Amino acid sequence: MAVISWFISTLFIFSLSIWGYEAYTAITSETYRIISMGELWSKIDGNSLVGFQSIIEKHLTPWIWWNIIVPLLKSPSWAIPLTVSLLILILRVIFRKKNNH
């Protein structure tokens, strides 16, 4: 349980820090620009993004890359970790209630 709590907290803090960075740049530049997940990934390590695309298209199918992964990469970078952490938190609460009864 401690590992799950740590994972949820880390994802939540990560998403808030990205959103905070977006807010900071919006205040300093007086324009709001969303940082997409793909943009963040390419800033961290662009070659791994290209390699991941190659693996998905070669070993699975290009349909997965273009219809599932690309829309996720175009989403705001804070939305994915926030959504995942909230889903894990909700599932944890649901399973905890089932185990207590």
Secondary structure, 3 states (H helix, E strand, C coil): CHHHHHHHHHHHHHHHHHHHHHHHHHHHHCCCCCCEHHHHHHHHHHHHHHHHHHHHHHHHCHHHHHHHHHHHHHCECCHHHHHHHHHHHHHHHHHHHHHHC
